[in-house]
Amino acid sequence: EMMLLLWLCVGAVAADWHTCDPLVPSVCGLPFPNNFWLSGGSLNFSSDTLPVDSTGQRIDVKAGGWVDGGLDGFGASGPIQTYFPALNTDNLPHWWNVERSMEDDCPSLLLNAATGERVPHWVELDHASDHKYPDGYERTLLVWPAVRLEDATTYIVAFRQLSNTQGQPVPTTSAFAALRDGHITSDPAIESRRSLYTTTIFPTLAKAGVASATLTLAWDFTVMSTTAQTGRMMSMREDAFARTSGGIDYVVVKKTDKPQRNVARRIDGEMRAPWYLNQGEAGQGARLVLDPTNPNRAVNNGEKWIPFVVMIPEAVANGSVVGHPMSYGHGLFGDRTEIFEDFLVEEANTYGYVVFATDWLGMCKEDEVALALMISESLTNFAMVPDRLVPFFLFFLLCFSGVQFAPGNAQRLADDAARQQRCVCGGPRHAAPGNPHHQFHPAFLLWKFIGRHHGNSLHGPQHGRHPRGDCGGRRSVLAAIAPVQRLYPSV
């Protein structure tokens, strides 16, 4: 209902015929996703296509990254959206009977346009609210693929023989009827894709056993390429790993023994990581810095100290269980210290998790005010959320890049550590022959995390002092590990 209202608020069709798709004339922006807004390999929205906010302000599609932002298709996991007045969904597949979507007589279809293969899915009316308006059950219809769709692949969505809550057939819109029945019009939004329907969409559906005369609605959309989805993250990862190939600068800010029940040690620290945003703090203007010639490539913008925290449970410290590293992503508007919530401490102590965490940029406590202002002032700035989320994943990769589990690495890393006289003498615990996994002593994992190991050297700060003092580098690792020797006799 809420989703539908957003689309309904867009208003009258602008002069540009690409603004609204006449297949669903009552709601501009539907059906979605939709190749009606894909031209020349790029998304082609206008600001009049997208919803308005509560003040009537429209989204700036260029500033918001909808166009000219390297997007060459749509998302791979849905939801797919459309609208039928007062639709009865009883005969459609739901989450409890997804297999219905694969049956020959299913009223909804999702097909791979190239292969004709059916894609399992379920549908539901938008449940943002259960309120019913006086004039009917008016909600957006959501189609959820039950599998991830393939990148750079076109799909066909179709509906047939639908009925409304009064048991009457859902009428076909005049635009779709013109395409289905061969009626020529003067509308470029219809005629520009007539050949697509006659040569691709209708023949593909016919091969799947669906006669065009039975269709209520059909359209196609293309999933964006892998590069468009992951290019910014991958470029950041490769650049950051290259920049930190000699090790990551770090400081241990604070070590706290037995800060609470079932926790042997808490370590608060900061690592010096490559930075790819245009500003250091949260804000509506936060954006990735992009290559001006390639919008799917992020470029470095200096460095930033990133806080992290490590929690070592008592059961790992006293040897009751073997330690395993675990990364943790906190909840909405939380922060890294959530790992010390009682429920997670209990889990870590029971199963032997040495827990690492950093703040989930874009969705952390630091972002709360900026997000509230964005929602209330300008949805155009929603790009601040995904743009800050991408570096978050990078920081987790950097945190764990020193812990290696591949066969053969365990002894090599232990030998390297021994040469540095910072060895886990009791060692990494090797698995049985043929088992590709190794179990590392938790203290070794802690050592590996605090000072990223590379080759035969352990690298600390090399490019200036941390604002809190020169407590990083090799001394910090020794300072962090030495008191732990009482907890870990094998260190």
C-alpha positions as CSV (number, residue, x, y, z in Angstrom):
1,E,0.0,0.0,0.0
2,M,2.7,2.4,1.0
3,M,4.8,1.5,-2.1
4,L,1.8,1.9,-4.3
5,L,1.0,5.3,-2.8
6,L,4.6,6.5,-3.5
7,W,4.2,5.6,-7.2
8,L,0.7,7.1,-7.4
9,C,2.1,10.4,-6.1
10,V,4.3,10.9,-9.2
11,G,1.5,12.7,-11.0
12,A,0.8,13.5,-14.6
13,V,2.9,12.1,-17.4
14,A,5.6,14.5,-18.6
15,A,6.1,15.4,-22.2
16,D,8.9,12.8,-22.5
17,W,7.1,9.6,-23.5
18,H,9.8,7.6,-21.6
19,T,8.6,9.0,-18.3
20,C,5.8,6.5,-17.6
21,D,5.1,3.1,-19.1
22,P,1.5,3.0,-20.5
23,L,1.3,-0.8,-19.7
24,V,0.2,0.3,-16.2
25,P,-1.2,3.7,-16.8
26,S,-2.6,4.2,-13.3
27,V,0.8,4.1,-11.6
28,C,3.8,5.8,-13.2
29,G,6.9,3.8,-12.6
30,L,5.3,0.4,-12.9
31,P,5.8,-2.3,-14.0
32,F,9.3,-2.4,-12.5
33,P,12.0,-3.4,-13.2
34,N,11.4,-2.8,-16.9
35,N,13.5,-2.5,-20.0
36,F,11.2,0.4,-21.0
37,W,13.7,2.5,-19.0
38,L,16.8,0.8,-20.4
39,S,18.3,2.3,-23.6
40,G,21.7,2.2,-25.1
41,G,22.9,-0.1,-22.3
42,S,22.1,2.3,-19.5
43,L,19.1,3.2,-17.3
44,N,17.1,6.1,-18.7
45,F,14.8,7.3,-16.0
46,S,13.5,10.9,-15.7
47,S,12.9,12.5,-12.4
48,D,9.2,12.4,-13.1
49,T,9.3,8.5,-13.2
50,L,10.4,8.0,-9.6
51,P,8.3,8.6,-6.5
52,V,8.2,11.9,-4.7
53,D,8.8,12.4,-1.0
54,S,6.2,13.6,1.6
55,T,6.8,17.2,0.7
56,G,6.3,16.6,-3.0
57,Q,10.0,16.9,-3.8
58,R,11.2,14.8,-6.7
59,I,14.3,12.7,-6.8
60,D,17.1,14.1,-9.0
61,V,18.0,11.0,-11.0
62,K,21.4,12.2,-12.0
63,A,22.5,13.4,-8.5
64,G,21.0,10.2,-7.1
65,G,23.0,8.0,-9.4
66,W,20.0,6.5,-11.2
67,V,21.3,7.6,-14.6
68,D,24.9,8.2,-15.8
69,G,26.0,6.1,-12.9
70,G,27.2,3.0,-14.6
71,L,24.0,1.1,-14.2
72,D,23.3,-1.2,-17.2
73,G,20.3,-3.0,-15.8
74,F,18.4,-3.8,-12.7
75,G,18.9,-5.8,-9.4
76,A,19.2,-9.5,-9.3
77,S,16.9,-10.4,-6.4
78,G,13.7,-8.3,-6.8
79,P,11.1,-7.5,-5.9
80,I,9.4,-7.3,-9.3
81,Q,6.5,-4.9,-9.0
82,T,3.3,-4.2,-10.9
83,Y,-0.4,-3.4,-10.2
84,F,-3.7,-5.0,-10.9
85,P,-6.9,-3.4,-9.4
86,A,-8.4,-5.5,-6.5
87,L,-6.4,-8.5,-7.5
88,N,-7.3,-11.9,-6.0
89,T,-4.1,-13.8,-5.4
90,D,-5.6,-17.1,-4.2
91,N,-4.5,-19.0,-7.4
92,L,-1.0,-17.5,-7.5
93,P,2.1,-19.0,-5.9
94,H,2.9,-17.9,-2.4
95,W,6.0,-18.4,-0.2
96,W,4.5,-21.5,1.2
97,N,3.9,-23.1,-2.2
98,V,6.6,-21.9,-4.5
99,E,6.3,-25.0,-6.5
100,R,3.0,-23.6,-7.9
101,S,5.1,-21.2,-10.0
102,M,6.5,-24.1,-11.9
103,E,3.2,-25.7,-12.9
104,D,2.0,-25.4,-16.4
105,D,-1.2,-23.5,-15.5
106,C,0.3,-21.0,-13.1
107,P,-1.1,-17.5,-13.7
108,S,2.3,-15.9,-13.1
109,L,5.4,-16.6,-15.1
110,L,9.1,-15.6,-14.8
111,L,11.2,-16.8,-17.7
112,N,14.8,-16.6,-18.8
113,A,14.3,-14.8,-22.2
114,A,17.2,-16.6,-23.8
115,T,16.5,-20.2,-22.7
116,G,12.8,-20.1,-21.9
117,E,13.5,-21.7,-18.5
118,R,11.0,-21.0,-15.8
119,V,12.2,-19.3,-12.7
120,P,10.6,-20.3,-9.4
121,H,9.0,-17.4,-7.6
122,W,6.2,-16.3,-5.3
123,V,3.9,-13.3,-5.2
124,E,2.2,-11.2,-2.5
125,L,0.4,-8.0,-2.2
126,D,2.5,-5.3,-0.5
127,H,2.1,-5.7,3.3
128,A,3.5,-2.4,4.3
129,S,0.1,-2.0,5.9
130,D,-3.1,-4.1,6.2
131,H,-5.3,-1.1,5.9
132,K,-8.0,-1.3,3.2
133,Y,-9.1,1.8,1.5
134,P,-12.9,2.3,1.0
135,D,-12.7,1.8,-2.7
136,G,-10.9,-1.5,-2.7
137,Y,-7.8,-3.6,-1.9
138,E,-5.3,-1.4,-3.7
139,R,-1.7,-2.6,-3.3
140,T,1.3,-3.1,-5.3
141,L,1.8,-6.8,-6.4
142,L,5.3,-8.0,-5.6
143,V,7.0,-10.9,-7.3
144,W,9.9,-12.5,-5.5
145,P,12.3,-14.7,-7.4
146,A,13.1,-17.8,-5.3
147,V,16.6,-17.9,-6.7
148,R,19.1,-15.2,-7.5
149,L,18.7,-14.1,-11.1
150,E,21.7,-14.3,-13.4
151,D,23.8,-11.2,-14.2
152,A,23.5,-9.6,-17.6
153,T,20.4,-11.7,-18.4
154,T,17.0,-10.7,-19.6
155,Y,13.8,-12.1,-18.1
156,I,10.2,-12.0,-19.1
157,V,7.4,-11.4,-16.6
158,A,3.9,-12.5,-17.6
159,F,0.5,-12.8,-16.0
160,R,-2.6,-14.5,-17.5
161,Q,-6.2,-15.3,-16.6
162,L,-6.2,-13.2,-13.4
163,S,-9.4,-12.4,-11.5
164,N,-10.3,-9.7,-9.0
165,T,-11.8,-10.1,-5.5
166,Q,-15.3,-10.0,-7.1
167,G,-14.5,-13.1,-9.2
168,Q,-14.3,-11.1,-12.5
169,P,-11.4,-11.1,-15.0
170,V,-8.8,-8.5,-14.4
171,P,-9.0,-6.2,-17.5
172,T,-6.1,-5.7,-19.8
173,T,-4.8,-2.2,-20.2
174,S,-5.3,-0.6,-23.7
175,A,-1.6,-0.3,-24.2
176,F,-0.9,-4.0,-23.6
177,A,-4.0,-5.0,-25.6
178,A,-2.6,-3.0,-28.6
179,L,0.6,-5.0,-28.4
180,R,-1.0,-8.3,-27.9
181,D,-3.8,-7.9,-30.4
182,G,-1.8,-6.1,-33.1
183,H,-3.6,-2.8,-32.9
184,I,-1.4,0.0,-34.4
185,T,-1.4,3.2,-32.3
186,S,0.3,6.6,-32.5
187,D,1.9,6.2,-29.1
188,P,5.7,5.9,-29.4
189,A,5.8,4.2,-26.0
190,I,3.9,1.4,-27.6
191,E,5.1,1.3,-31.1
192,S,8.8,1.6,-30.2
193,R,8.7,-2.0,-28.8
194,R,6.2,-3.7,-30.9
195,S,8.9,-5.7,-32.7
196,L,10.3,-6.8,-29.3
197,Y,7.0,-8.3,-28.4
198,T,6.4,-9.9,-31.8
199,T,9.9,-11.3,-32.2
200,T,10.9,-12.1,-28.6
201,I,8.4,-11.8,-25.8
202,F,5.3,-13.5,-27.3
203,P,7.3,-16.3,-29.1
204,T,9.2,-17.1,-25.9
205,L,6.0,-17.3,-23.9
206,A,4.4,-19.5,-26.7
207,K,7.3,-22.0,-26.4
208,A,6.5,-22.1,-22.7
209,G,2.9,-23.1,-23.5
210,V,1.4,-19.6,-23.0
211,A,-0.8,-18.3,-25.7
212,S,-0.6,-14.5,-26.1
213,A,-4.4,-14.3,-26.3
214,T,-4.6,-15.4,-22.6
215,L,-2.1,-12.7,-21.3
216,T,-3.2,-9.9,-19.1
217,L,0.3,-8.3,-19.0
218,A,3.8,-9.1,-20.0
219,W,7.1,-7.2,-20.1
220,D,10.9,-7.8,-19.9
221,F,13.8,-6.5,-17.9
222,T,17.5,-7.1,-17.8
223,V,19.7,-7.8,-14.7
224,M,22.7,-5.5,-14.6
225,S,26.1,-6.9,-15.3
226,T,28.5,-8.2,-12.7
227,T,30.7,-5.2,-13.2
228,A,27.9,-2.8,-12.6
229,Q,27.1,-4.6,-9.4
230,T,30.5,-5.3,-8.0
231,G,32.9,-3.1,-9.9
232,R,33.2,-0.4,-7.2
233,M,33.8,-3.0,-4.5
234,M,36.2,-5.0,-6.5
235,S,38.3,-2.0,-7.6
236,M,38.5,-0.9,-3.9
237,R,39.5,-4.3,-2.8
238,E,42.3,-4.7,-5.3
239,D,43.6,-1.2,-4.7
240,A,43.4,-1.6,-0.9
241,F,45.2,-4.9,-0.9
242,A,47.9,-3.6,-3.1
243,R,48.4,-0.6,-0.8
244,T,48.5,-2.8,2.3
245,S,50.6,-5.6,0.8
246,G,53.4,-4.8,3.3
247,G,51.0,-4.8,6.3
248,I,48.4,-2.7,7.9
249,D,49.2,0.1,10.4
250,Y,47.4,-0.3,13.6
251,V,47.2,0.8,17.2
252,V,45.9,-1.0,20.3
253,V,44.0,1.7,22.1
254,K,42.9,-0.3,25.1
255,K,43.1,-3.8,26.6
256,T,40.6,-4.8,29.2
257,D,40.8,-8.1,31.1
258,K,37.6,-9.7,32.3
259,P,35.4,-6.7,31.4
260,Q,32.3,-8.8,32.0
261,R,31.1,-12.3,32.7
262,N,32.4,-14.9,30.2
263,V,34.8,-12.5,28.5
264,A,38.5,-13.0,29.1
265,R,39.7,-10.0,27.3
266,R,38.4,-7.0,25.3
267,I,40.8,-5.3,22.8
268,D,39.9,-2.0,21.3
269,G,42.1,-0.8,18.4
270,E,42.3,1.2,15.2
271,M,43.7,0.2,11.9
272,R,44.9,2.6,9.2
273,A,42.9,1.7,6.1
274,P,42.8,3.2,2.6
275,W,39.8,5.5,2.2
276,Y,37.5,5.9,-0.8
277,L,34.9,8.4,0.3
278,N,34.8,12.1,-0.3
279,Q,34.5,12.9,3.4
280,G,35.5,11.4,6.6
281,E,32.3,11.5,8.5
282,A,28.7,10.5,7.9
283,G,26.5,13.0,6.1
284,Q,24.1,13.5,3.2
285,G,26.9,14.4,0.9
286,A,29.0,11.3,1.5
287,R,29.8,9.6,-1.8
288,L,32.4,7.3,-3.2
289,V,35.1,9.0,-5.1
290,L,34.8,7.6,-8.6
291,D,37.0,7.5,-11.7
292,P,35.6,10.2,-14.0
293,T,36.1,7.9,-16.9
294,N,34.5,4.8,-15.3
295,P,31.6,5.2,-12.8
296,N,32.1,1.5,-11.7
297,R,35.6,2.1,-10.4
298,A,36.3,3.7,-7.0
299,V,39.5,5.6,-6.5
300,N,41.6,6.2,-3.4
301,N,41.2,9.4,-1.3
302,G,43.8,9.0,1.3
303,E,43.7,7.0,4.6
304,K,41.5,6.9,7.7
305,W,41.9,5.3,11.1
306,I,39.1,2.7,11.5
307,P,38.1,1.5,15.0
308,F,37.8,-2.2,15.6
309,V,37.1,-4.4,18.7
310,V,38.0,-8.0,19.6
311,M,36.3,-10.2,22.2
312,I,38.0,-13.3,23.6
313,P,35.7,-15.5,25.6
314,E,36.7,-17.2,28.8
315,A,36.2,-20.7,27.4
316,V,38.7,-20.1,24.7
317,A,41.2,-18.5,27.2
318,N,41.1,-21.5,29.5
319,G,41.2,-24.1,26.7
320,S,37.8,-25.5,27.2
321,V,37.0,-25.0,23.5
322,V,39.1,-24.4,20.4
323,G,38.8,-20.9,19.1
324,H,37.5,-19.9,15.7
325,P,37.4,-16.4,14.3
326,M,34.0,-14.8,13.7
327,S,33.2,-11.5,12.1
328,Y,30.1,-9.7,13.3
329,G,27.9,-7.1,11.7
330,H,25.8,-5.2,14.1
331,G,22.1,-4.2,13.8
332,L,20.6,-1.1,12.4
333,F,22.1,2.1,14.0
334,G,24.2,-0.1,16.3
335,D,28.0,-0.2,16.5
336,R,30.9,-2.6,16.9
337,T,30.4,-2.9,20.7
338,E,27.3,-4.9,20.1
339,I,29.5,-8.0,20.3
340,F,29.5,-7.6,24.0
341,E,25.7,-8.1,24.3
342,D,25.0,-11.0,26.6
343,F,23.4,-13.2,23.9
344,L,26.5,-13.0,21.7
345,V,29.0,-13.4,24.6
346,E,27.1,-16.5,25.6
347,E,27.3,-17.9,22.1
348,A,31.0,-17.1,21.7
349,N,31.8,-18.7,25.1
350,T,29.8,-21.8,24.3
351,Y,31.1,-22.5,20.9
352,G,34.6,-20.8,21.0
353,Y,34.2,-17.7,18.8
354,V,36.9,-15.1,18.9
355,V,34.7,-12.2,17.7
356,F,35.9,-9.3,15.6
357,A,33.8,-6.2,14.6
358,T,34.0,-2.8,13.2
359,D,31.3,-0.3,12.5
360,W,28.9,-1.0,9.6
361,L,29.2,2.3,7.8
362,G,26.0,3.5,6.2
363,M,23.9,1.8,8.8
364,C,25.7,2.5,12.1
365,K,25.0,4.8,15.0
366,E,27.1,7.4,13.4
367,D,24.8,7.5,10.4
368,E,21.5,7.9,12.4
369,V,21.2,11.7,12.2
370,A,22.3,11.9,8.5
371,L,19.8,9.2,7.5
372,A,17.0,10.9,9.3
373,L,17.8,14.2,7.6
374,M,18.0,12.5,4.2
375,I,14.6,10.9,4.6
376,S,13.0,14.2,5.8
377,E,14.9,16.5,3.4
378,S,15.9,14.8,0.1
379,L,15.6,11.2,-1.0
380,T,18.0,12.2,-3.8
381,N,20.8,11.7,-1.2
382,F,19.9,8.1,-0.5
383,A,23.1,7.3,-2.4
384,M,24.9,8.1,0.8
385,V,23.7,4.7,2.2
386,P,25.1,2.3,-0.4
387,D,28.2,4.4,-0.9
388,R,29.1,4.2,2.7
389,L,28.3,0.5,2.9
390,V,30.9,-0.5,0.4
391,P,33.9,0.6,2.5
392,F,32.4,-1.4,5.4
393,F,32.9,-4.6,3.5
394,L,36.4,-3.6,2.6
395,F,37.3,-3.0,6.3
396,F,36.1,-6.5,7.2
397,L,38.2,-7.9,4.4
398,L,41.2,-6.0,5.7
399,C,40.6,-7.2,9.2
400,F,40.6,-10.9,8.1
401,S,43.2,-10.7,5.4
402,G,45.9,-11.9,7.8
403,V,44.1,-15.0,8.9
404,Q,44.8,-17.7,6.3
405,F,43.3,-21.2,6.3
406,A,44.5,-22.7,3.0
407,P,46.3,-26.1,3.2
408,G,49.9,-25.7,4.1
409,N,49.6,-22.1,5.4
410,A,49.3,-23.1,9.0
411,Q,52.9,-24.4,9.5
412,R,54.4,-21.7,7.3
413,L,52.7,-19.0,9.3
414,A,53.7,-20.6,12.6
415,D,57.3,-20.9,11.4
416,D,57.4,-17.3,10.4
417,A,55.9,-16.3,13.7
418,A,58.5,-18.3,15.5
419,R,61.3,-16.5,13.7
420,Q,59.8,-13.3,15.0
421,Q,59.7,-14.8,18.5
422,R,56.0,-14.1,18.6
423,C,55.0,-17.7,18.0
424,V,52.1,-19.8,19.2
425,C,54.4,-22.5,20.5
426,G,51.5,-24.9,21.1
427,G,50.9,-24.1,17.5
428,P,48.3,-24.0,15.0
429,R,46.4,-27.3,15.5
430,H,46.6,-29.2,12.3
431,A,43.7,-31.2,11.0
432,A,43.8,-34.8,10.1
433,P,45.6,-35.7,6.8
434,G,43.4,-34.9,3.8
435,N,41.3,-32.3,5.8
436,P,41.8,-29.0,4.0
437,H,40.9,-27.0,7.2
438,H,43.2,-26.0,10.0
439,Q,42.2,-24.9,13.5
440,F,44.4,-22.1,14.8
441,H,45.0,-21.5,18.4
442,P,42.9,-18.5,19.4
443,A,45.9,-16.5,20.6
444,F,47.5,-17.0,17.2
445,L,44.4,-15.7,15.6
446,L,44.6,-12.7,17.9
447,W,48.2,-12.1,17.1
448,K,47.5,-12.4,13.4
449,F,44.6,-9.9,13.6
450,I,46.4,-7.2,15.6
451,G,49.5,-7.2,13.5
452,R,48.9,-8.3,9.9
453,H,51.5,-10.8,9.1
454,H,53.2,-10.6,5.7
455,G,56.1,-12.8,4.7
456,N,58.6,-12.8,7.6
457,S,57.8,-9.4,8.9
458,L,55.2,-7.9,11.1
459,H,54.4,-4.3,10.1
460,G,53.2,-1.5,12.4
461,P,52.9,2.2,11.8
462,Q,55.4,3.4,9.2
463,H,53.8,6.6,7.9
464,G,53.5,8.9,10.9
465,R,52.1,8.8,14.4
466,H,48.6,7.9,15.3
467,P,46.8,10.9,17.0
468,R,46.5,8.9,20.2
469,G,50.2,8.2,20.4
470,D,52.9,5.8,19.0
471,C,51.4,2.6,20.5
472,G,51.2,0.6,17.3
473,G,53.6,-1.6,15.4
474,R,55.7,-4.4,16.9
475,R,55.6,-3.0,20.4
476,S,51.8,-2.9,20.4
477,V,51.7,-6.5,19.3
478,L,54.0,-7.5,22.1
479,A,52.1,-5.3,24.6
480,A,48.9,-6.9,23.5
481,I,50.1,-10.4,23.6
482,A,52.3,-10.5,26.6
483,P,49.6,-10.1,29.2
484,V,47.6,-12.8,27.4
485,Q,50.4,-15.3,28.1
486,R,48.8,-15.8,31.5
487,L,45.6,-16.8,29.7
488,Y,47.2,-18.7,26.9
489,P,50.2,-20.7,28.2
490,S,51.2,-21.8,24.7
491,V,51.8,-18.2,23.5
